Amino acid sequence: MGLYRRLLWSTILVLSTLVTQIPTASAENKEYHVILNYDSSKSFECLIQQTENLAQTKLNQEFTENPDITSISLMILGERNGQVVPLMMIATVSRSQWQ
């Protein structure tokens, strides 16, 4: 009986070790705050266009470079003469929405 018990426990230990070693897929949510420096020589429309381009570029870059990211929250802040104001806030973009 002792041999069967040892064999059973050995099998259980080997299986439990294998199960704990299996890598699990980890969903990752990222939050980014990006600061856009600007001067008063640009028009408001130009500033908004630059903000939209920066947001699209950042989303494309992060989803392309990191396949573990499932969603991204993005806030773009504008900085001028030491003052920082929010220009755009994207609450959450999932990978499926991005595609």
C-alpha positions as CSV (number, residue, x, y, z in Angstrom):
1,M,0.0,0.0,0.0
2,G,2.9,2.4,0.7
3,L,4.2,2.1,-2.8
4,Y,0.8,3.1,-4.4
5,R,0.5,6.0,-2.0
6,R,3.9,7.3,-2.9
7,L,3.2,6.9,-6.6
8,L,-0.1,8.7,-6.2
9,W,1.5,11.6,-4.3
10,S,4.3,11.8,-6.8
11,T,1.9,12.0,-9.6
12,I,-0.2,14.7,-7.8
13,L,3.0,16.7,-7.1
14,V,4.2,16.5,-10.7
15,L,0.9,17.5,-12.1
16,S,0.4,20.4,-9.7
17,T,3.9,21.7,-10.5
18,L,3.1,21.5,-14.2
19,V,-0.2,23.3,-13.8
20,T,1.4,26.2,-11.8
21,Q,4.2,26.6,-14.4
22,I,1.8,27.2,-17.3
23,P,2.0,30.9,-18.3
24,T,-1.3,32.7,-18.2
25,A,-2.4,35.4,-20.5
26,S,-2.5,38.7,-18.7
27,A,-4.7,41.4,-20.0
28,E,-3.1,44.8,-19.6
29,N,-4.8,48.1,-19.3
30,K,-2.5,51.1,-19.8
31,E,-3.1,54.8,-19.0
32,Y,-1.0,57.5,-20.6
33,H,-0.7,61.2,-20.0
34,V,1.1,63.0,-22.9
35,I,2.1,66.6,-22.7
36,L,2.0,68.7,-25.9
37,N,4.1,71.9,-25.9
38,Y,2.7,74.7,-28.0
39,D,3.1,78.3,-28.6
40,S,0.6,81.1,-29.3
41,S,1.7,81.5,-32.9
42,K,-0.5,78.4,-33.9
43,S,-4.2,78.7,-34.4
44,F,-6.7,76.8,-32.3
45,E,-7.6,74.6,-35.2
46,C,-4.0,73.7,-35.7
47,L,-3.6,72.8,-32.0
48,I,-6.7,70.6,-32.1
49,Q,-5.4,68.9,-35.3
50,Q,-2.0,68.3,-33.7
51,T,-3.7,66.9,-30.6
52,E,-5.8,64.4,-32.7
53,N,-2.8,63.3,-34.7
54,L,-0.8,62.8,-31.5
55,A,-3.6,60.7,-30.0
56,Q,-3.9,58.5,-33.1
57,T,-0.1,58.0,-33.3
58,K,0.2,57.1,-29.6
59,L,-2.7,54.6,-29.8
60,N,-1.2,53.0,-33.0
61,Q,2.2,52.8,-31.5
62,E,1.2,51.2,-28.2
63,F,-1.2,48.7,-29.6
64,T,1.3,47.7,-32.3
65,E,4.4,47.4,-30.1
66,N,2.7,45.7,-27.1
67,P,0.3,42.8,-27.9
68,D,-0.5,42.3,-24.2
69,I,-2.3,45.6,-24.0
70,T,-6.1,45.1,-24.2
71,S,-7.1,48.7,-23.6
72,I,-5.6,52.2,-23.4
73,S,-6.7,55.3,-21.6
74,L,-5.2,58.5,-22.9
75,M,-5.1,62.1,-21.8
76,I,-3.3,64.8,-23.8
77,L,-2.3,67.9,-21.9
78,G,-1.2,71.2,-23.5
79,E,1.7,73.1,-21.9
80,R,2.4,76.8,-22.6
81,N,4.5,79.1,-20.5
82,G,4.4,76.7,-17.6
83,Q,0.6,76.3,-17.6
84,V,-0.9,72.9,-18.3
85,V,-4.4,72.3,-19.5
86,P,-6.3,69.2,-20.7
87,L,-6.8,69.2,-24.5
88,M,-8.2,65.7,-25.0
89,M,-9.2,62.8,-22.9
90,I,-9.9,59.4,-24.3
91,A,-11.5,57.4,-21.5
92,T,-10.8,53.9,-22.9
93,V,-10.0,52.4,-26.3
94,S,-10.0,48.6,-26.5
95,R,-7.9,46.7,-29.0
96,S,-11.0,45.7,-30.9
97,Q,-12.2,49.3,-31.2
98,W,-8.8,50.3,-32.4
99,Q,-8.7,47.6,-35.1
